[in-house]
Amino acid sequence: MHVSSAITVEHLTKRFGSVTAVDDLSFSVRPGAVTGFLGPNGSGKTTTLRMLLGLVEPTEGSALVGDRPYREIGRPAQLVGAALEASSFHPGRTGLGHLRTLAPQIGVPDARCHEVIELVGLAAAKSRRVGGYSMGMRQRLGLAAALLGDPSIIILDEPANGLDPQGIVWLRTLLRAFAAEGRTVLVSSHVLAEVQHTVDDVVIIGAGRLVHTSPLSGLEALAEQRVLVRTPADRAFADLAATRGWRVTTEGSSLVVHDVTAAAVGAAAFAASVELHQLSDGGVGLEEVFLRLTDQGVAA
Ligand SMILES: Nc1ncnc2c1ncn2[C@@H]1O[C@H](COP(=O)(O)OP(=O)(O)OP(=O)(O)O)[C@@H](O)[C@H]1O
């Protein structure tokens, strides 16, 4: 039913002279979910988003929103809302004033400006000049502008940049609510941890190429389990780890035992009479998987 509101990228390539920013990239984004578009700095995320929004012409391949290129959409703001950078505001305009200049172009009534400014938590600052806004407030204003047309597809480039921890939780809740309404939400980030609790699916690129796409659980399946240990018996624990073939690293004042369960470490330490002061589940090392995948991407 929502087929027309998905994003489809096929064999997309963009070369800037000798630099291949995006290299034969194919992926799709489904409605009703938040998708994280992830990759290290310079991996081609912004260039891909700019092609999706008709701002950059692909060298090869296609980038479709709904079922067509952005430039062929009749009233694009009502299908796709995007916030690419938080810096392109006229500093002398107020937050509300900024939205009011956009509303007629998009074809939405003035009341919608008030609605979205409220929605992004800027109602109290709506009459202040944007030049005096903080980075986080600019991000919120960019989001308000993206939402003006009540779009079914929302594309945000690094939306968590500049947001404080409460702001990040607020953004997460808002994006999850959009997805629950059946909208398509694509958010880019170079930090997996930043979007880990927000996204359902991930599309990971490295050096302009696709390195992984799956539900988040598919990424978790690639990660190893980690167990955190503290012990006053360093030497005895190192011997035990060597006997068992565990890989052990340090993280702060804890030891990290890789690819093993807490139960196995506890049982082995007990059997060997090694005293432990902490034994806890360190979760899966998702960030490590992300780094490993994108390293491969860069080398490829
Ligand atoms: N207009 C341009 N002219 C020349 N090279 C460009 C242009 N735009 C991007 N590039 C290059 O393309 C590559 C990908 O850049 P892009 O901004 O898309 O990456 P990104 O993943 O968004 O990075 P970041 O996380 O730092 O924002 C980089 O090597 C960049 O220097």
The ligand as an ORCA input file, in Angstrom:
! r2SCAN-3c Opt
* xyz 0 1
  N      31.022     19.175     -4.799
  C      32.044     18.345     -4.612
  N      33.178     18.433     -5.334
  C      34.205     17.595     -5.156
  N      34.205     16.581     -4.259
  C      33.122     16.440     -3.492
  C      31.975     17.299     -3.625
  N      31.037     16.883     -2.723
  C      31.570     15.826     -2.072
  N      32.808     15.548     -2.534
  C      33.686     14.445     -2.078
  O      32.933     13.257     -2.095
  C      33.274     12.420     -0.989
  C      32.029     12.095     -0.184
  O      31.579     13.274      0.504
  P      30.194     13.342      1.292
  O      30.072     14.739      1.810
  O      29.101     12.831      0.451
  O      30.476     12.344      2.483
  P      29.697     12.151      3.866
  O      29.604     10.682      4.058
  O      28.448     12.935      3.868
  O      30.717     12.741      4.925
  P      30.464     13.459      6.350
  O      30.070     12.392      7.331
  O      31.810     14.023      6.653
  O      29.413     14.510      6.135
  C      34.358     13.159     -0.231
  O      35.603     12.693     -0.662
  C      34.136     14.600     -0.651
  O      35.341     15.328     -0.570
*
